[in-house]
């Protein structure tokens, strides 16, 4: 990874932030050595060698994943860009690019329903506003949550358990814990991961689905997640990312330029 070497403290801080964001300090060889000797996972490790988790800001990560509920990638990007443009601070104004910071909790807590709906949030507006108000008041302290164990932190985030959040189910909670709070055992599951588990790890979860078909309620999600964490170990989140990449790319190709998904050719 490139490094700033200008002797300026500001650039050193930027350098460290970049390294932290891309989790450069994670020892991938040691992490991979803890995984079971699993042929499908090994294939994913070979295909996507060097893949690392991101370590995002917890506040930004939480609101971004709340915006992702029942949305595709282009729609999620639009929602987040709209929030940043309307409530963030402009930090770059070029001929063709206007870049804004992610809005803080105070800005979103004071936003009206109409303003949030104008950002294309749909029903998610109430979740964003509710969480922002809790963060601004200090009732939802993401820094303190980050210090908790995985299970305790998940309970603090999940709206089914905690009164401090709305719209945060087990998947959103797991994503926030894995991608911002360094809970590397978290194993988020979306439709791609459910297909991956159904096709490659059904033996591990067979007892939960006597019908032979994986259908995921919140309680089943938690049960499957626990089985996957036990199977892949304390770095299950890393295993999940490799499996996600392999499973997704086996079924679809992603057009980076347009941001649209298209079916892969046979």
C-alpha positions as CSV (number, residue, x, y, z in Angstrom):
1,X,0.0,0.0,0.0
2,X,1.2,3.5,-0.8
3,X,2.5,5.5,2.1
4,X,2.8,9.3,2.6
5,X,6.4,10.2,3.6
6,X,6.3,14.0,3.7
7,X,7.2,14.3,7.4
8,X,3.9,16.1,8.0
9,X,1.8,14.9,10.9
10,X,-1.4,15.5,8.9
11,X,-0.2,13.1,6.1
12,X,0.9,10.5,8.7
13,X,-2.7,10.6,10.1
14,X,-4.2,10.2,6.6
15,X,-1.8,7.4,6.0
16,X,-2.8,5.6,9.2
17,X,-6.5,6.2,8.4
18,X,-6.1,4.5,5.0
19,X,-4.3,1.6,6.5
20,X,-7.0,1.2,9.2
21,X,-9.8,1.5,6.7
22,X,-8.4,-1.4,4.6
23,X,-7.5,-3.4,7.7
24,X,-3.9,-3.6,6.6
25,X,-2.9,-4.9,10.0
26,X,-4.9,-8.1,9.7
27,X,-2.6,-11.1,9.3
28,X,-4.3,-12.9,6.4
29,X,-2.1,-16.0,6.6
30,X,-2.8,-16.4,10.3
31,X,-6.5,-15.8,9.7
32,X,-6.7,-18.3,6.9
33,X,-4.8,-20.9,8.9
34,X,-7.7,-21.1,11.4
35,X,-10.3,-22.1,8.8
36,X,-11.5,-25.7,8.4
37,X,-10.1,-27.7,5.4
38,X,-13.1,-26.9,3.3
39,X,-12.8,-27.4,-0.5
40,X,-15.4,-24.7,-1.4
41,X,-13.8,-22.1,0.9
42,X,-10.4,-23.1,-0.3
43,X,-11.5,-22.4,-3.9
44,X,-12.8,-19.0,-2.8
45,X,-9.5,-18.2,-1.0
46,X,-7.5,-19.1,-4.2
47,X,-9.8,-17.1,-6.5
48,X,-9.9,-13.9,-4.3
49,X,-6.5,-14.0,-2.7
50,X,-5.7,-10.9,-0.7
51,X,-9.3,-9.8,-0.1
52,X,-9.7,-7.8,3.1
53,X,-12.5,-6.5,5.2
54,X,-13.1,-2.8,5.4
55,X,-13.2,-1.0,8.8
56,X,-15.7,1.8,8.3
57,X,-16.9,4.5,10.7
58,X,-19.6,2.8,12.8
59,X,-22.1,5.7,12.5
60,X,-21.7,5.9,8.7
61,X,-21.8,2.1,8.4
62,X,-25.0,1.8,10.5
63,X,-27.0,4.4,8.6
64,X,-25.7,3.1,5.2
65,X,-26.9,-0.5,6.0
66,X,-30.2,0.8,7.3
67,X,-30.6,2.5,3.9
68,X,-29.8,-0.8,2.2
69,X,-32.9,-2.6,3.6
70,X,-34.8,-4.1,0.6
71,X,-32.7,-2.1,-1.9
72,X,-30.3,-2.9,-4.7
73,X,-26.8,-1.4,-5.1
74,X,-27.7,1.5,-7.4
75,X,-30.6,2.5,-5.1
76,X,-28.4,2.3,-2.0
77,X,-25.8,4.5,-3.6
78,X,-28.4,7.0,-4.6
79,X,-29.9,7.2,-1.1
80,X,-26.5,7.7,0.5
81,X,-25.4,10.3,-2.1
82,X,-28.6,12.2,-1.5
83,X,-28.1,12.2,2.2
84,X,-24.6,13.5,1.8
85,X,-25.5,16.2,-0.6
86,X,-28.4,17.5,1.4
87,X,-27.0,17.1,5.0
88,X,-23.2,16.7,4.6
89,X,-20.5,19.4,4.2
90,X,-19.0,20.0,0.8
91,X,-15.3,19.2,0.9
92,X,-14.4,19.3,-2.8
93,X,-15.9,21.4,-5.5
94,X,-14.4,20.6,-8.9
95,X,-15.6,21.1,-12.5
96,X,-17.5,17.9,-12.5
97,X,-17.2,16.5,-9.0
98,X,-18.8,17.7,-5.8
99,X,-17.9,15.6,-2.8
100,X,-19.6,15.8,0.5
101,X,-19.0,14.4,4.0
102,X,-21.3,11.9,5.5
103,X,-24.0,13.8,7.6
104,X,-23.6,13.7,11.3
105,X,-26.3,12.5,13.7
106,X,-27.4,16.0,14.7
107,X,-28.2,16.9,11.0
108,X,-30.2,13.8,10.5
109,X,-32.0,13.9,13.9
110,X,-33.3,17.4,12.9
111,X,-34.3,16.5,9.4
112,X,-37.9,16.5,8.6
113,X,-39.9,13.6,7.1
114,X,-40.2,15.5,3.9
115,X,-36.5,16.2,3.7
116,X,-35.6,12.5,4.2
117,X,-38.2,11.3,1.8
118,X,-36.7,13.7,-0.8
119,X,-33.5,11.7,-0.4
120,X,-35.4,8.6,-1.7
121,X,-35.3,6.8,1.6
122,X,-38.9,5.6,1.5
123,X,-40.1,3.9,4.6
124,X,-36.5,3.9,5.9
125,X,-36.7,7.6,6.7
126,X,-38.2,6.9,10.2
127,X,-35.4,4.4,11.0
128,X,-32.7,6.9,10.0
129,X,-34.3,9.7,12.0
130,X,-34.9,7.5,15.1
131,X,-31.4,6.2,15.2
132,X,-29.9,9.6,14.6
133,X,-31.9,11.0,17.6
134,X,-30.7,8.2,19.8
135,X,-27.0,8.7,18.7
136,X,-27.2,12.5,19.2
137,X,-28.7,12.1,22.7
138,X,-26.0,9.6,23.7
139,X,-28.6,6.9,24.4
140,X,-27.1,4.9,21.5
141,X,-23.3,5.1,22.1
142,X,-21.6,3.3,19.2
143,X,-18.1,3.7,20.8
144,X,-19.3,1.9,23.9
145,X,-21.0,-0.8,21.9
146,X,-17.8,-1.4,20.0
147,X,-16.2,-2.4,23.3
148,X,-18.7,-5.1,24.0
149,X,-18.5,-8.8,23.1
150,X,-20.1,-9.8,19.8
151,X,-23.3,-11.1,21.4
152,X,-23.8,-8.1,23.6
153,X,-23.0,-5.6,20.9
154,X,-25.5,-7.4,18.6
155,X,-28.2,-7.2,21.2
156,X,-27.6,-3.5,21.7
157,X,-28.0,-2.9,17.9
158,X,-30.9,-5.2,17.1
159,X,-34.3,-3.4,17.2
160,X,-36.0,-6.6,18.1
161,X,-34.1,-6.6,21.4
162,X,-33.1,-3.0,22.0
163,X,-35.3,0.1,22.2
164,X,-32.4,2.2,21.0
165,X,-32.7,1.3,17.3
166,X,-35.4,0.7,14.7
167,X,-35.0,-1.2,11.5
168,X,-31.9,-3.1,12.6
169,X,-32.4,-6.8,12.2
170,X,-29.8,-9.5,12.6
171,X,-28.3,-9.0,9.1
172,X,-27.8,-5.2,9.4
173,X,-26.5,-5.7,12.9
174,X,-24.0,-8.3,11.7
175,X,-22.9,-6.1,8.9
176,X,-22.2,-3.1,11.2
177,X,-20.4,-5.4,13.7
178,X,-18.2,-6.9,11.0
179,X,-17.5,-3.9,8.8
180,X,-17.0,-1.2,11.4
181,X,-16.7,-2.7,14.9
182,X,-14.1,-5.4,14.2
183,X,-16.3,-8.2,15.4
184,X,-14.6,-10.6,13.0
185,X,-16.7,-13.6,14.1
186,X,-19.9,-11.9,12.7
187,X,-21.3,-13.8,9.7
188,X,-23.8,-11.6,7.8
189,X,-26.3,-13.5,5.6
190,X,-28.2,-12.1,2.6
191,X,-29.8,-14.0,-0.3
192,X,-26.4,-14.8,-1.8
193,X,-25.1,-16.3,1.4
194,X,-28.3,-18.3,1.9
195,X,-27.8,-19.8,-1.5
196,X,-24.2,-20.5,-0.8
197,X,-25.1,-22.2,2.5
198,X,-28.0,-24.2,0.9
199,X,-25.7,-25.4,-2.0
200,X,-22.5,-26.0,0.0
201,X,-23.2,-26.3,3.7
202,X,-26.6,-27.8,4.0
203,X,-25.3,-30.7,6.1
204,X,-24.3,-28.2,8.8
205,X,-27.8,-26.7,9.1
206,X,-30.0,-29.7,8.0
207,X,-31.6,-30.1,11.4
208,X,-33.0,-26.5,11.2
209,X,-34.7,-27.1,7.8
210,X,-36.4,-30.5,7.7
211,X,-38.3,-29.5,4.6
212,X,-34.9,-29.3,2.8
213,X,-35.4,-25.7,1.8
214,X,-33.7,-22.8,3.6
215,X,-36.2,-20.1,4.6
216,X,-34.8,-17.5,6.9
217,X,-36.8,-16.0,9.8
218,X,-35.0,-13.8,12.3
219,X,-34.8,-16.8,14.7
220,X,-33.5,-19.1,12.0
221,X,-31.0,-16.5,10.9
222,X,-29.5,-16.3,14.4
223,X,-29.4,-20.2,14.6
224,X,-27.7,-20.5,11.2
225,X,-25.3,-17.7,12.0
226,X,-24.3,-19.5,15.2
227,X,-23.6,-22.7,13.3
228,X,-21.6,-20.9,10.6
229,X,-19.6,-19.1,13.3
230,X,-18.8,-22.3,15.0
231,X,-17.9,-24.0,11.8
232,X,-15.6,-21.3,10.4
233,X,-14.2,-20.2,13.8
234,X,-13.3,-16.8,15.3
235,X,-12.6,-15.2,11.9
236,X,-15.9,-16.4,10.4
237,X,-16.5,-12.9,9.0
238,X,-13.4,-13.2,6.8
239,X,-14.6,-16.6,5.6
240,X,-18.0,-15.1,4.8
241,X,-16.5,-12.4,2.6
242,X,-14.6,-14.9,0.5
243,X,-17.6,-17.1,0.2
244,X,-19.8,-14.1,-0.7
245,X,-17.5,-13.1,-3.5
246,X,-17.4,-16.6,-4.9
247,X,-21.1,-17.2,-4.6
248,X,-22.1,-13.9,-6.0
249,X,-19.8,-14.1,-9.0
250,X,-20.8,-17.6,-9.8
251,X,-24.4,-16.4,-10.3
252,X,-23.9,-12.9,-11.7
253,X,-21.4,-10.5,-13.2
254,X,-21.3,-7.0,-11.9
255,X,-20.9,-4.1,-14.2
256,X,-18.8,-1.7,-12.2
257,X,-19.1,1.2,-14.7
258,X,-22.9,1.2,-14.7
259,X,-23.4,-0.1,-11.2
260,X,-25.9,-2.6,-12.6
261,X,-26.1,-6.3,-12.1
262,X,-26.5,-8.5,-15.2
263,X,-26.9,-12.2,-15.5
264,X,-23.8,-14.2,-16.3
265,X,-23.5,-15.9,-19.6
266,X,-23.8,-19.7,-19.5
